[in-house]
Amino acid sequence: QLVESGGGLVQPGGSLRLSCTASGSGFSINAMAWYRQAPGKQRELVASITSGGSTNYADSVKGRFTISRDNAKNTVYLQMNSLKPEDTAVYYCFADVQVGLYKYRYWGQGTQVTVSS
């Protein structure tokens, strides 16, 4: 299970930090990522991070957002700075989980981020 936190309402130019923790035991996590979905739009990848720490960002957030993870806590973070109204969306955590020889994909429940004055 993935549990997210940290969403909310923020003014343009402000910052928020999202967190997502995977609960349970007996697994390892490969890649983790954040996606977002704005009203009337498709879900899009915001940022991803491998177990080794390699990162990838959507062009629209490069230089403003930073993804990081704490492998010991099975937690991924998304630091969002210089937020814009167009960043308003529901943000979803994603994890590619390994259990023995099997891989599973998990999604968080989503957390609302609203950027508005």
C-alpha positions as CSV (number, residue, x, y, z in Angstrom):
1,Q,0.0,0.0,0.0
2,L,1.2,3.5,-0.9
3,V,0.2,6.3,1.4
4,E,0.7,9.9,0.2
5,S,0.7,13.2,2.1
6,G,1.6,16.8,1.7
7,G,-0.8,18.2,-0.8
8,G,-2.8,21.4,-0.3
9,L,-3.5,24.9,-1.4
10,V,-0.5,27.2,-2.1
11,Q,-0.1,30.6,-3.8
12,P,1.8,30.9,-7.1
13,G,5.5,30.9,-6.4
14,G,5.1,28.9,-3.3
15,S,6.4,25.4,-2.3
16,L,5.0,22.1,-1.3
17,R,6.6,18.8,-0.4
18,L,4.8,15.5,-1.2
19,S,5.7,12.2,0.5
20,C,4.7,8.7,-0.3
21,T,5.5,5.7,1.8
22,A,5.1,2.0,0.9
23,S,3.9,-0.1,3.8
24,G,4.4,-3.8,4.3
25,S,7.3,-6.2,4.2
26,G,9.0,-8.8,2.1
27,F,9.5,-6.7,-0.9
28,S,12.0,-4.4,-2.6
29,I,11.1,-1.3,-4.6
30,N,12.6,-0.7,-8.0
31,A,11.5,2.6,-9.6
32,M,9.3,5.1,-7.9
33,A,7.6,8.1,-9.5
34,W,5.1,10.9,-9.3
35,Y,2.3,11.4,-11.8
36,R,-0.3,14.0,-12.0
37,Q,-3.7,14.4,-13.5
38,A,-5.5,17.8,-14.1
39,P,-9.2,18.0,-14.7
40,G,-10.0,17.0,-18.3
41,K,-6.4,15.9,-19.0
42,Q,-4.6,12.6,-19.1
43,R,-2.4,11.4,-16.3
44,E,1.2,12.5,-17.0
45,L,4.6,11.6,-15.6
46,V,6.1,14.3,-13.4
47,A,9.3,12.7,-12.2
48,S,10.8,9.3,-11.6
49,I,13.7,7.9,-9.6
50,T,15.4,4.5,-9.8
51,S,16.6,2.4,-6.8
52,G,20.0,3.7,-7.6
53,G,18.9,7.3,-7.5
54,S,18.8,8.2,-11.2
55,T,16.1,10.7,-11.9
56,N,14.0,11.9,-14.8
57,Y,11.7,14.9,-15.0
58,A,9.0,16.2,-17.3
59,D,10.2,19.3,-19.2
60,S,7.5,21.4,-17.5
61,V,8.9,20.9,-14.0
62,K,12.7,20.7,-14.7
63,G,14.5,23.1,-12.4
64,R,11.5,23.6,-10.1
65,F,10.7,20.1,-8.8
66,T,13.1,17.6,-7.2
67,I,12.3,13.9,-6.6
68,S,14.2,12.0,-3.9
69,R,13.8,8.7,-2.0
70,D,14.8,7.2,1.3
71,N,15.2,3.5,0.6
72,A,15.4,2.6,4.3
73,K,12.0,4.1,4.8
74,N,10.5,3.0,1.5
75,T,9.6,6.6,0.9
76,V,9.7,8.9,-2.1
77,Y,9.5,12.7,-1.9
78,L,8.6,15.4,-4.4
79,Q,9.8,18.9,-3.5
80,M,7.9,21.4,-5.6
81,N,9.2,25.0,-5.7
82,S,8.1,28.0,-7.8
83,L,4.7,26.5,-8.2
84,K,2.4,27.7,-11.0
85,P,-1.3,27.5,-11.4
86,E,-0.8,25.0,-14.2
87,D,0.7,22.6,-11.6
88,T,-2.7,22.2,-10.1
89,A,-3.7,18.6,-10.3
90,V,-4.1,15.4,-8.3
91,Y,-0.7,13.9,-7.7
92,Y,-0.3,10.2,-7.6
93,C,2.6,8.2,-6.3
94,F,3.7,5.1,-8.2
95,A,6.0,2.2,-7.2
96,D,7.4,-0.7,-9.2
97,V,7.7,-3.4,-6.5
98,Q,9.6,-6.7,-6.5
99,V,8.4,-9.7,-4.5
100,G,10.6,-12.6,-5.2
101,L,10.6,-13.2,-8.9
102,Y,7.4,-11.2,-9.4
103,K,6.9,-7.5,-10.1
104,Y,3.9,-5.5,-9.1
105,R,2.8,-1.9,-9.8
106,Y,1.1,0.1,-7.1
107,W,-0.5,3.5,-7.1
108,G,-1.3,5.8,-4.2
109,Q,-4.7,7.2,-3.6
110,G,-3.8,10.7,-4.9
111,T,-3.3,14.0,-3.2
112,Q,-4.7,17.3,-4.4
113,V,-2.3,20.2,-5.2
114,T,-4.0,23.5,-5.9
115,V,-1.9,26.6,-6.9
116,S,-4.1,29.7,-6.7
117,S,-4.0,33.2,-5.3
